[in-house]
């Protein structure tokens, strides 16, 4: 006859368990497991063979029993529920360096946080703490049948049932290095800051450690903390490390010179992944010295992605790189790296706007002038580039300089780029037409040359464009020109939706705007200006086209300069900011009208903004 017995091990810090002769597979700790048992003797076993199993009985009446030897770690005698509670042990690893350190109880439980002092329950037996590092360090301890804790390691101290891990004091001095904020993996985020005025103390357990830059790139060496509390490392590393057999590790680095003077762009090259952005300035009169750890390095322009190559600093203090990079690098097997770059010619003369294209990501703003009579040469590193107008809005395409000195780009850019597979990139642009005939002066494209557009054929790059009506701020909308040469914008802006634009889905854009009547007949012999455009209202009653804008104003040019502020929303709604005594909002033939009357004694009338009529 069998009896249901619940086995509760939830108080223990274990991952899994099984019961001999009853459970053949491992069960998870979190579960309260009810199992049918025949009367007999059983054992609760952990996955570690260093922890003896705990024996119990199921009696003929369907209750559990156990010997007095296990009475301190078991509960539930005389019931159908066996509770395995173990002994409480306190673990304290907070003295060790590293706020996110983890350790395991081998074959018992994984990833215990060292960030806080923890009280755990475990069974009598032998245990091994394994601290996470490149070479794992293990501390042995035991819990007796009476619950006494014993640990013989000189990296831990036992007091009662508490174990405190303290490691060894190790000082690391990185002040000689060029770059800041190095990391010892596993000790993150305790940085080795190279800017401090002294060596920095760490509490480290014996084991093997690596060093990396904050970006994630590892240096090509490791050092060890010995069981005597000193550091050691391979003799090959004597060229850049000091402090063997002491408690002080000095990261002296290797003297490496980098010469980037041949490149076109200035003060823009950094060793990629180094967050303090120390520049390799290309406009100095000489090479620049650095103290670097051995390892792999990447180069990038200040705001762009890394260039398509890397180089290595070897423990012997020389640089090396792939033979594919001989086209733009010099200095293999010497302590000097020369970034010679690749000769690339860029021709942007076909574009409409002049002196406005830059190689984006290079904040010294060297222009590709579109009005020169010839192509322009550059010395560039291989990698991805994108272009932009001077306004700062990047064009919607990228191109690559590849290590063999030619340019490449995606097939969807062939509508406006030429020169794939050669050393000459020709930016021909996309042929489009823009109409803005309703505006007396036309409109301006934000950030471009002062070209007033009324009906113009243009050669543009794909991307987002803003427009403005006269001088002042951009209007409150944008238009996208796709790589296929087609304009698009939000559907609600189209005249089919009572909007102010026409031409979505085509290469021809019409900017129509909304209509607004301005009546200044009540302001005699005084100039009225429409701001921010600065335009004067030249007739007593004037119909003007207007784009969506925020905080426009009509300013009466008297000494007091009374001003009425208003918005034209994207849906064409117009409203005044206040109930002005000198301005009213009305309608004329279904179109919004702002009437100005310079009579401070007249009675105010409430402002009820009507919706503007769309064109």
KEBALO-795517 format. One line per 5 residues: their letters; for each residue x, y, z of C-alpha. Coordinates in nm, 3 decimals. Layout:
BEGIN
A> X,Y,Z; ... .
END
This chain:
BEGIN
XXXXX> 0.000,0.000,0.000; 0.137,0.345,-0.089; 0.090,0.678,0.086; 0.109,1.038,-0.053; 0.402,1.218,0.111 .
XXXXX> 0.495,1.579,0.042; 0.871,1.651,0.018; 0.935,2.022,0.088; 1.294,2.140,0.023; 1.207,2.504,-0.048 .
XXXXX> 1.402,2.628,0.254; 1.731,2.496,0.112; 1.959,2.684,-0.126; 1.971,2.408,-0.385; 1.872,2.386,-0.749 .
XXXXX> 1.745,2.026,-0.763; 1.713,1.703,-0.568; 1.586,1.347,-0.592; 1.462,1.078,-0.353; 1.623,0.734,-0.383 .
XXXXX> 1.388,0.448,-0.474; 1.107,0.698,-0.535; 1.212,0.971,-0.781; 1.438,0.861,-1.064; 1.479,1.206,-1.217 .
XXXXX> 1.586,1.538,-1.064; 1.312,1.761,-0.923; 1.325,2.140,-0.896; 1.370,2.294,-0.554; 1.080,2.540,-0.587 .
XXXXX> 0.821,2.265,-0.611; 0.645,2.113,-0.309; 0.637,1.758,-0.439; 0.372,1.506,-0.333; 0.484,1.151,-0.413 .
XXXXX> 0.333,0.809,-0.338; 0.561,0.604,-0.113; 0.545,0.246,0.008; 0.639,0.197,0.374; 1.021,0.186,0.391 .
XXXXX> 1.347,0.381,0.416; 1.440,0.657,0.166; 1.708,0.923,0.112; 1.690,1.286,-0.005; 2.001,1.342,-0.220 .
XXXXX> 2.152,1.655,-0.377; 2.343,1.663,-0.705; 2.673,1.716,-0.519; 2.843,1.394,-0.404; 3.016,1.597,-0.131 .
XXXXX> 2.686,1.634,0.058; 2.570,1.308,0.218; 2.206,1.213,0.158; 1.950,1.258,0.438; 1.763,0.943,0.542 .
XXXXX> 1.397,0.921,0.645; 1.124,0.654,0.681; 0.767,0.620,0.569; 0.584,0.421,0.837; 0.298,0.174,0.793 .
XXXXX> 0.048,0.440,0.896; 0.156,0.672,0.613; 0.355,0.919,0.826; 0.722,1.016,0.808; 0.989,0.955,1.070 .
XXXXX> 1.364,1.005,1.099; 1.642,0.949,1.352; 1.733,1.202,1.617; 2.059,1.266,1.429; 1.856,1.447,1.161 .
XXXXX> 1.609,1.619,1.394; 1.790,1.953,1.366; 1.769,1.963,0.985; 1.434,1.787,0.925; 1.078,1.858,1.036 .
XXXXX> 0.739,1.691,0.996; 0.773,1.372,1.204; 0.435,1.204,1.248; 0.278,1.382,0.947; 0.261,1.318,0.575 .
XXXXX> 0.493,1.612,0.500; 0.873,1.601,0.524; 1.037,1.945,0.552; 1.411,1.956,0.476; 1.530,2.277,0.638 .
XXXXX> 1.908,2.237,0.684; 2.133,2.469,0.886; 2.148,2.849,0.842; 2.483,2.982,0.713; 2.560,3.349,0.647 .
XXXXX> 2.771,3.438,0.342; 2.944,3.776,0.321; 3.146,3.860,0.009; 3.084,4.235,0.021; 3.450,4.310,0.101 .
XXXXX> 3.555,4.191,-0.245; 3.588,4.439,-0.530; 3.307,4.442,-0.782; 2.946,4.535,-0.723; 2.811,4.263,-0.950 .
XXXXX> 3.032,3.968,-0.851; 2.868,3.625,-0.855; 2.967,3.293,-0.704; 2.836,2.936,-0.712; 2.804,2.649,-0.472 .
XXXXX> 2.941,2.384,-0.708; 2.674,2.125,-0.802; 2.436,2.284,-0.552; 2.330,2.633,-0.668; 2.442,2.879,-0.938 .
XXXXX> 2.488,3.257,-0.953; 2.466,3.371,-0.591; 2.506,3.749,-0.566; 2.809,3.881,-0.378; 2.651,4.223,-0.361 .
XXXXX> 2.472,4.169,-0.029; 2.518,3.962,0.286; 2.298,3.654,0.252; 2.167,3.393,0.492; 2.117,3.054,0.329 .
XXXXX> 2.011,2.708,0.450; 2.224,2.409,0.353; 2.266,2.046,0.463; 2.570,1.912,0.649; 2.856,1.824,0.414 .
XXXXX> 3.146,1.965,0.217; 3.101,2.258,-0.019; 3.302,2.453,-0.273; 3.253,2.821,-0.346; 3.349,2.904,-0.704 .
XXXXX> 3.400,3.272,-0.781; 3.345,3.385,-1.139; 3.670,3.490,-1.308; 3.872,3.394,-1.613; 4.037,3.120,-1.410 .
XXXXX> 3.795,3.007,-1.142; 3.899,3.029,-0.778; 3.751,2.778,-0.533; 3.718,2.800,-0.155; 3.632,2.480,0.037 .
XXXXX> 3.429,2.476,0.357; 3.230,2.223,0.559; 2.915,2.216,0.768; 2.919,1.951,1.042; 2.628,1.736,1.155 .
XXXXX> 2.591,1.980,1.444; 2.581,2.282,1.211; 2.937,2.404,1.282; 3.106,2.585,0.989; 3.476,2.536,0.914 .
XXXXX> 3.687,2.699,0.640; 4.068,2.674,0.624; 4.122,2.927,0.341; 4.325,3.240,0.421; 4.081,3.427,0.196 .
XXXXX> 3.787,3.372,0.428; 3.714,3.414,0.799; 3.460,3.206,0.998; 3.271,3.349,1.294; 3.000,3.120,1.431 .
XXXXX> 2.792,3.017,1.131; 2.912,3.312,0.917; 3.177,3.305,0.644; 3.334,3.633,0.533; 3.535,3.637,0.208 .
XXXXX> 3.795,3.913,0.195; 4.060,3.829,-0.066; 4.390,4.018,-0.087; 4.458,4.392,-0.120; 4.596,4.445,-0.472 .
XXXXX> 4.683,4.791,-0.604; 4.662,4.863,-0.978; 4.836,5.165,-1.130; 4.729,5.257,-1.485; 4.832,5.621,-1.484 .
XXXXX> 5.083,5.579,-1.767; 4.818,5.471,-2.019; 4.667,5.712,-2.269; 4.306,5.604,-2.216; 4.074,5.609,-1.916 .
XXXXX> 3.839,5.369,-1.743; 3.979,5.020,-1.782; 3.783,4.724,-1.649; 3.877,4.397,-1.484; 3.606,4.165,-1.617 .
XXXXX> 3.411,4.013,-1.331; 3.491,4.316,-1.114; 3.270,4.548,-1.321; 3.183,4.828,-1.270; 3.486,4.907,-1.053 .
XXXXX> 3.700,5.095,-1.305; 4.074,5.137,-1.309; 4.073,5.511,-1.371; 4.397,5.625,-1.531; 4.337,5.990,-1.438 .
XXXXX> 4.367,5.951,-1.061; 4.685,6.066,-0.890; 4.766,5.732,-0.726; 4.728,5.359,-0.767; 4.383,5.220,-0.694 .
XXXXX> 4.315,4.949,-0.435; 4.114,4.634,-0.504; 4.026,4.330,-0.293; 4.084,4.031,-0.520; 4.070,3.658,-0.465 .
XXXXX> 4.349,3.439,-0.600; 4.289,3.358,-0.965; 4.348,3.480,-1.318; 4.222,3.819,-1.437; 4.194,4.003,-1.767 .
XXXXX> 4.192,4.374,-1.851; 3.969,4.543,-2.108; 3.872,4.889,-2.218; 3.528,5.006,-2.115; 3.407,4.954,-2.471 .
XXXXX> 3.454,4.578,-2.436; 3.782,4.515,-2.621; 4.013,4.288,-2.422; 4.384,4.349,-2.386; 4.601,4.054,-2.501 .
XXXXX> 4.727,3.950,-2.160; 4.623,3.816,-1.823; 4.769,3.843,-1.478; 4.733,3.621,-1.173; 4.678,3.689,-0.804 .
XXXXX> 4.859,3.415,-0.612; 4.756,3.243,-0.290; 5.027,3.452,-0.122; 4.849,3.774,-0.217; 5.095,3.889,-0.487 .
XXXXX> 5.061,3.940,-0.862; 5.244,3.749,-1.131; 5.236,3.725,-1.511; 5.427,3.578,-1.805; 5.780,3.703,-1.868 .
XXXXX> 5.666,3.804,-2.221; 5.464,4.080,-2.053; 5.761,4.247,-1.884; 5.761,4.500,-2.170; 5.442,4.665,-2.042 .
XXXXX> 5.379,4.532,-1.688; 5.566,4.588,-1.364; 5.519,4.458,-1.010; 5.576,4.082,-1.027; 5.573,3.916,-0.681 .
XXXXX> 5.438,4.231,-0.514; 5.088,4.351,-0.432; 5.118,4.636,-0.688; 5.048,4.581,-1.058; 5.168,4.866,-1.282 .
XXXXX> 5.015,4.887,-1.631; 5.297,5.081,-1.795; 5.179,5.022,-2.151; 5.374,5.026,-2.475; 5.493,5.341,-2.650 .
XXXXX> 5.314,5.349,-2.987; 5.320,5.642,-3.230; 5.028,5.707,-3.465; 5.061,5.935,-3.766; 4.734,6.039,-3.935 .
XXXXX> 4.857,6.356,-4.106; 4.788,6.224,-4.457; 4.412,6.198,-4.396; 4.177,6.469,-4.517; 3.977,6.529,-4.201 .
XXXXX> 4.126,6.692,-3.891; 4.109,6.616,-3.520; 3.854,6.350,-3.583; 4.017,6.012,-3.546; 3.983,5.827,-3.218 .
XXXXX> 4.082,5.482,-3.108; 3.734,5.332,-3.131; 3.563,5.217,-2.817; 3.760,5.449,-2.593; 3.491,5.667,-2.433 .
XXXXX> 3.711,5.958,-2.331; 3.764,6.036,-2.704; 4.133,6.126,-2.707; 4.198,6.240,-3.062; 4.463,6.143,-3.310 .
XXXXX> 4.483,6.490,-3.459; 4.556,6.487,-3.830; 4.662,6.852,-3.850; 4.960,6.841,-3.613; 5.309,6.882,-3.758 .
XXXXX> 5.430,6.550,-3.619; 5.321,6.203,-3.509; 5.146,6.157,-3.177; 5.262,5.924,-2.898; 5.035,5.689,-2.704 .
XXXXX> 5.085,5.436,-2.428; 4.869,5.136,-2.511; 4.816,4.786,-2.381; 4.865,4.500,-2.625; 4.545,4.408,-2.804 .
XXXXX> 4.317,4.486,-3.096; 4.219,4.844,-3.176; 3.973,5.005,-3.414; 3.978,5.353,-3.563; 3.681,5.578,-3.631 .
XXXXX> 3.580,5.931,-3.711; 3.448,6.108,-3.403; 3.076,6.066,-3.471; 3.077,5.771,-3.705; 3.100,5.393,-3.689 .
XXXXX> 3.444,5.228,-3.671; 3.647,5.215,-3.990; 3.657,4.878,-4.167; 3.989,4.764,-4.027; 4.170,4.696,-3.704 .
XXXXX> 4.531,4.680,-3.598; 4.708,4.498,-3.319; 4.961,4.618,-3.068; 5.180,4.319,-2.983; 5.342,4.252,-2.641 .
XXXXX> 5.679,4.331,-2.801; 5.567,4.692,-2.862; 5.508,4.683,-3.237; 5.197,4.715,-3.454; 5.067,4.461,-3.698 .
XXXXX> 4.766,4.429,-3.928; 4.630,4.217,-4.213; 4.808,4.226,-4.546; 4.480,4.345,-4.705; 4.535,4.676,-4.524 .
XXXXX> 4.872,4.751,-4.683; 4.689,4.981,-4.926; 4.625,5.241,-4.656; 4.842,5.148,-4.354; 5.218,5.155,-4.305 .
XXXXX> 5.444,5.058,-4.017; 5.400,4.683,-3.972; 5.638,4.537,-3.711; 5.745,4.881,-3.593; 5.620,5.098,-3.303 .
XXXXX> 5.477,5.353,-3.551; 5.144,5.319,-3.731; 5.090,5.545,-4.031; 4.730,5.599,-4.145; 4.798,5.689,-4.508 .
XXXXX> 4.436,5.654,-4.621; 4.297,5.582,-4.966; 4.280,5.834,-5.251; 3.909,5.882,-5.327; 3.761,6.146,-5.558 .
XXXXX> 3.410,6.281,-5.502; 3.220,6.473,-5.769; 2.900,6.648,-5.655; 2.880,6.913,-5.926; 2.545,6.789,-6.058 .
XXXXX> 2.361,6.880,-5.737; 2.158,7.200,-5.719; 2.281,7.333,-5.387; 2.640,7.453,-5.352; 2.898,7.417,-5.075 .
XXXXX> 2.656,7.221,-4.867; 2.759,6.859,-4.881; 2.988,6.726,-4.611; 3.115,6.385,-4.529; 2.888,6.333,-4.231 .
XXXXX> 3.041,6.219,-3.906; 3.341,6.447,-3.951; 3.263,6.758,-3.750; 3.535,6.976,-3.900; 3.283,7.032,-4.186 .
XXXXX> 3.511,7.006,-4.486; 3.279,7.063,-4.778; 3.245,6.881,-5.105; 3.184,7.199,-5.298; 2.937,7.143,-5.579 .
XXXXX> 3.035,7.458,-5.769; 3.399,7.376,-5.839; 3.498,7.302,-6.198; 3.644,6.961,-6.117; 3.618,6.665,-5.882 .
XXXXX> 3.771,6.691,-5.535; 4.030,6.449,-5.392; 4.017,6.306,-5.038; 4.235,6.069,-4.834; 3.990,5.846,-4.649 .
XXXXX> 3.995,5.537,-4.435; 3.788,5.236,-4.544; 3.445,5.226,-4.387; 3.089,5.354,-4.415; 3.017,5.719,-4.491 .
XXXXX> 2.703,5.924,-4.535; 2.647,6.270,-4.677; 2.444,6.561,-4.547; 2.354,6.916,-4.626; 2.505,7.185,-4.411 .
XXXXX> 2.174,7.214,-4.226; 2.263,6.892,-4.046; 1.994,6.664,-4.185; 2.171,6.356,-4.325; 2.084,6.227,-4.668 .
XXXXX> 1.909,5.891,-4.674; 2.191,5.678,-4.811; 2.538,5.550,-4.726; 2.837,5.447,-4.929; 3.148,5.250,-4.842 .
XXXXX> 3.514,5.290,-4.907; 3.658,4.941,-4.923; 4.022,4.850,-4.845; 4.120,4.813,-5.212; 4.053,5.184,-5.263 .
XXXXX> 3.718,5.173,-5.446; 3.368,5.288,-5.355; 3.058,5.075,-5.316; 2.691,5.138,-5.238; 2.357,4.958,-5.235 .
XXXXX> 2.175,4.892,-5.561; 1.885,5.118,-5.453; 2.128,5.412,-5.460; 2.213,5.369,-5.828; 1.944,5.626,-5.920 .
XXXXX> 2.161,5.907,-5.784; 2.515,5.767,-5.742; 2.772,5.656,-5.997; 3.120,5.507,-5.972; 3.073,5.172,-5.799 .
XXXXX> 3.394,4.970,-5.818; 3.609,5.275,-5.898; 3.796,5.538,-5.697; 3.557,5.816,-5.810; 3.216,5.865,-5.649 .
XXXXX> 2.982,6.084,-5.855; 2.677,6.219,-5.674; 2.431,6.308,-5.952; 2.124,6.344,-5.728; 1.758,6.290,-5.809 .
XXXXX> 1.584,6.510,-6.067; 1.266,6.660,-5.917; 1.036,6.959,-5.965; 0.905,7.185,-5.685; 0.625,7.440,-5.738 .
XXXXX> 0.551,7.722,-5.493; 0.390,7.974,-5.730; 0.128,8.091,-5.478; 0.400,8.252,-5.266; 0.517,8.587,-5.406 .
XXXXX> 0.881,8.522,-5.323; 0.859,8.145,-5.334; 0.979,7.926,-5.045; 1.320,7.835,-4.909; 1.450,7.486,-4.843 .
XXXXX> 1.585,7.498,-4.488; 1.962,7.489,-4.459; 2.025,7.521,-4.832; 2.150,7.810,-5.044; 1.933,8.121,-5.051 .
XXXXX> 1.746,7.992,-5.355; 1.385,8.106,-5.363; 1.182,7.826,-5.517; 0.877,7.919,-5.723; 0.897,7.663,-6.000 .
XXXXX> 1.234,7.496,-6.008; 1.391,7.179,-6.142; 1.631,7.055,-5.876; 1.885,6.777,-5.830; 1.856,6.662,-5.468 .
XXXXX> 1.974,6.382,-5.243; 1.718,6.148,-5.083; 1.619,6.247,-4.732; 1.390,6.470,-4.527; 1.339,6.834,-4.625 .
XXXXX> 1.198,7.133,-4.439; 1.070,7.454,-4.591; 1.027,7.808,-4.470; 0.820,8.100,-4.586; 1.053,8.396,-4.601 .
XXXXX> 1.304,8.450,-4.324; 1.255,8.295,-3.985; 1.178,7.948,-3.856; 1.096,7.638,-4.064; 0.731,7.565,-4.126 .
XXXXX> 0.577,7.289,-3.917; 0.594,6.998,-4.165; 0.848,6.787,-4.353; 0.864,6.613,-4.688; 1.062,6.301,-4.769 .
XXXXX> 1.235,6.237,-5.100; 1.287,5.863,-5.143; 1.579,5.688,-5.311; 1.347,5.625,-5.606; 1.307,6.000,-5.663 .
XXXXX> 0.947,6.010,-5.531; 0.812,6.260,-5.277; 0.602,6.150,-4.979; 0.446,6.315,-4.675; 0.166,6.250,-4.426 .
XXXXX> -0.167,6.181,-4.597; -0.341,6.454,-4.397; -0.116,6.716,-4.561; -0.249,6.639,-4.910; -0.510,6.855,-5.083 .
XXXXX> -0.725,6.542,-5.115; -0.756,6.557,-4.736; -0.805,6.936,-4.737; -0.435,6.987,-4.678; -0.175,7.217,-4.831 .
XXXXX> 0.051,6.992,-5.045; 0.013,6.805,-5.373; 0.240,6.549,-5.539; 0.284,6.257,-5.302; 0.390,5.952,-5.501 .
XXXXX> 0.548,6.158,-5.780; 0.866,6.353,-5.856; 0.674,6.681,-5.862; 0.585,6.861,-5.536; 0.341,7.152,-5.514 .
XXXXX> 0.349,7.365,-5.199; 0.009,7.538,-5.191; -0.029,7.649,-4.829; -0.350,7.774,-4.672; -0.521,8.114,-4.722 .
XXXXX> -0.555,8.397,-4.473; -0.724,8.736,-4.506; -0.562,9.021,-4.314; -0.769,9.340,-4.274; -0.571,9.643,-4.155 .
XXXXX> -0.821,9.905,-4.274; -0.882,9.995,-3.911; -0.515,10.087,-3.864; -0.459,10.413,-4.048; -0.114,10.533,-4.154 .
XXXXX> 0.066,10.271,-3.945; 0.281,9.985,-4.080; 0.176,9.631,-3.986; 0.427,9.348,-4.015; 0.368,8.973,-4.040 .
XXXXX> 0.633,8.800,-3.829; 0.856,8.600,-3.831; 0.869,8.672,-4.204; 0.907,9.049,-4.159; 0.667,9.114,-4.449 .
XXXXX> 0.466,9.434,-4.442; 0.092,9.426,-4.511; 0.066,9.655,-4.815; -0.312,9.675,-4.869; -0.606,9.750,-4.639 .
XXXXX> -0.740,9.400,-4.717; -0.488,9.140,-4.829; -0.518,8.764,-4.903; -0.192,8.582,-4.832; -0.086,8.217,-4.866 .
XXXXX> 0.052,8.074,-4.545; 0.218,7.750,-4.431; 0.162,7.577,-4.095; 0.354,7.776,-3.833; 0.353,7.818,-3.458 .
XXXXX> 0.355,8.156,-3.286; 0.323,8.384,-3.582; 0.231,8.743,-3.514; 0.094,9.066,-3.656; 0.284,9.362,-3.512 .
XXXXX> 0.147,9.717,-3.531; 0.444,9.949,-3.567; 0.350,10.210,-3.309; 0.556,10.302,-3.005; 0.380,10.039,-2.794 .
XXXXX> 0.399,9.780,-3.076; 0.080,9.593,-2.991; 0.115,9.239,-3.123; -0.139,8.965,-3.189; 0.006,8.611,-3.178 .
XXXXX> -0.157,8.323,-3.362; -0.096,7.968,-3.485; -0.170,7.802,-3.816; -0.203,7.432,-3.736; -0.117,7.150,-3.976 .
XXXXX> -0.487,7.090,-4.040; -0.541,7.456,-4.131; -0.703,7.565,-3.807; -0.612,7.920,-3.705; -0.658,8.071,-3.361 .
XXXXX> -0.543,8.372,-3.166; -0.346,8.322,-2.844; -0.559,8.571,-2.650; -0.870,8.786,-2.673; -0.676,9.091,-2.797 .
XXXXX> -0.851,9.434,-2.771; -0.713,9.534,-3.113; -0.764,9.207,-3.308; -1.054,8.980,-3.396; -1.072,8.648,-3.576 .
XXXXX> -1.354,8.629,-3.830; -1.436,8.472,-4.166; -1.467,8.613,-4.517; -1.620,8.390,-4.780; -1.533,8.082,-4.573 .
XXXXX> -1.169,8.186,-4.528; -1.022,8.297,-4.195; -0.972,8.671,-4.152; -0.775,8.860,-3.888; -0.902,9.218,-3.846 .
XXXXX> -0.688,9.480,-3.669; -0.845,9.795,-3.520; -0.628,10.044,-3.337; -0.902,10.165,-3.096; -0.816,10.085,-2.735 .
XXXXX> -1.155,10.212,-2.613; -1.372,9.967,-2.805; -1.536,9.679,-2.621; -1.363,9.341,-2.636; -1.537,9.066,-2.824 .
XXXXX> -1.480,8.696,-2.754; -1.243,8.512,-2.988; -1.399,8.204,-3.147; -1.146,8.065,-3.395; -1.306,7.925,-3.712 .
XXXXX> -1.151,7.651,-3.920; -0.973,7.791,-4.224; -1.093,7.710,-4.571; -0.851,7.478,-4.756; -0.737,7.539,-5.109 .
END
